[in-house]
Every structure is written in structure tokens, then in C-alpha cells.
Amino acid sequence: MIKKFNLPLNLVLWLLALLWLFPIFWLILTAFRAEPGQFVSYIFPKSYTWDNFKYLFADNPDFPFAKWLGNTFIVATASCLLNTFITVSMAYVMSRLRFKMKNNYLKIALVLNMFPAFMSMIAVYYILQAINMTQTLTGLVFIYTSTAALTFYIAKGFFDTIPLSLDESAMIDGATKAQIFTKITLPMSKPIIVYTSLMAFMTPWMDFIFARVIMGDRVEKYTVAIGLYSMINKETAQQMYTTFAAGCLVVAIPITILFLYLQKYYVEGITGGAVKG
């Protein structure tokens, strides 16, 4: 009975895969299309060119894409490191340690996580303005790491699955809590660390709302999300659309490479085991 459903199921999966891959395929073709224009009546370009990518990285004061890409990389990397450190530390504390008000804090964090982040956008802007940190990359880093201490529930759930007997055995051998964390818990937690790092890196890499509000009209401090948005308007849509597609493709490449490189740690973290110290 199961074999009868294999062919229809495979057809459905292939159809879904094609539907998912088609926008990516179309984006690649558009990025290399030599003919300008926002909408064309064909899929495959009549001619191909590298000029769209050359224009992105040319010395253009109106659209300094290379500068935007560097700003985004700085913000995303700093936010990723700080966010991962805070989230993993908070998750470990909430999973392993016992202290007063712990349950109350967990309830407060759960309630606060139910509210979308952009609800605090205006208040955050005025706070940054009060300390003279609007239109700065440092202000953006603070924005993206400010909620790290509240987004630990997934990591905490992972730490809860690690047997407490490992910690107890290490403590009997004379290990401190810091040694248990660094030499036992962390080696076994590569999957959740990778997940946390990817999410922390992707958020500032793709975010538009907070970056647009904080940066305002300071073009040289834009991230790629704001920069690409500013490239397309009524006056430039026809001429800049293929360049816009090339920029979207360039932005997608680092995330894809990072994911492909880090995905192996999902399995290694489960099968690798821990090292007692």
C-alpha cells in the first residue's frame, strides 16, 4: 500500500522543489541580463553581461554598494558574536543553575517575547537619540543584541536534554561550573550554537525596519537592505532593476556559504560526545 503513494508523493515534492527554486533561478538570470527594464516578456535573457555587478562595486557616490556591504558585515558579525554569547550563557544559567526569582524571570521573558520587536521601535529610537547614537553602526549593534537575554528559550530547551549526570560526574571529579560549561556542555551543544549564530547573523543582514529608522538619511552608513531599497524608485526602476537583482544575488551568497559550511556541526554536536576535564 505504501508503494502506491511513492510516485504521487515524489511528483508533489518535485513540483514544490521547482516552485521554490524558480525565483532563485529567475533572480540569477535577471542579475546577468544585459537588457534593462523591470518587466520583460521572456525568462531567458537575450544577452548576458557582468556590467550589473561592475556597477555595484564601482565608485558611485549615490549607490556605494561596497560600503553598504561592509557596514552590514560589521554589524552582522558584531551582533552575531554578542548575541550568541549572551543567549548561550543565559540559556545555560536558566537550564542548570537554581536561584531565586528564576521562574518569575522565565515567565516575564516568555510574555515579553510574545510582543513583536518593532513595537518598541519609536522608544528605542528616542533612547538612542538621547545618548547620541542614532545613525551609527554601534547603535544598530546595540539594537540587535538588546533582546538576546530574552530569546534563550530554544537554547534552554536544548540544554535541558543534556543529562545532569554528566555535570554531577564532572563535579565529583573536581570540575568547576565553568569547566563543565566549556568542556562538557559546549562541545555537546554545537547544533544549538550554530542555530543561534546563524539567526543572530541573518537578522541584521536582512533587517530593513530598524536599520531604516535608526540610519535616517545618512547614506554612507546604510546597510544593504536599505541601500538596495533606495536603488529602486519611479525614476530609476527601469534602468537599475537588473543592478538591483545583482545586488540581491550578492547579498544572498554569504548567507548561503555560511549555512553550507556550518550545517555539518548539527550532526557533529550530537555524535561527538563530551570531553571531561
GIKA-V862766 format. One line per field, one symbol per residue. psi: psi as a letter, one per 40 degrees, with the letter a starting at -180 (. if undefined). burial: I if it has 24 or more other C-alpha atoms within 12 Angstrom, else O. A space follows every 50 residues. Layout:
psi: ???
burial: ???
//
This chain:
psi: ddddeddddddddddddddddddddddddddehdhiidhieidhidiiie ddddddeighddggddddddddddddddddddddddddddddddddihii edddddddddddeehidededdddddddddefeifiddddddddededee feddddddddehhdddddddddeeiiddddddeddddefddddddddddd dddddeiddddddddbegdeeiiddddddedhaddedddedddddddddd dddddddddddeddedddddedaihi.
burial: OOOOOOOOOOOOOOOOOOOOOOOOOIIIIIIIIIIIIIOOOOOOOOOOOO OIIOIIIOOOOOIIIIIIIOIIIIIIIIIIIIIIIIIIIIIIIIIIOOOO OOOOOIOOOOOOOOOOOOOOOOOIIOOIOOOOOIIIIIIIIIIIIOIIII IIIIIIOIIOOIOOOIIOOIOOOOOOIOOIIIOIIIIIIIIIIIIIIIII IIIIIIIIIIIIIIIOOOIIIIIIIIIIIIIIOOOOOOOIIIIIIIIIII IOOOIOOOOOOOOOIOOOIOOOOIOIO
//
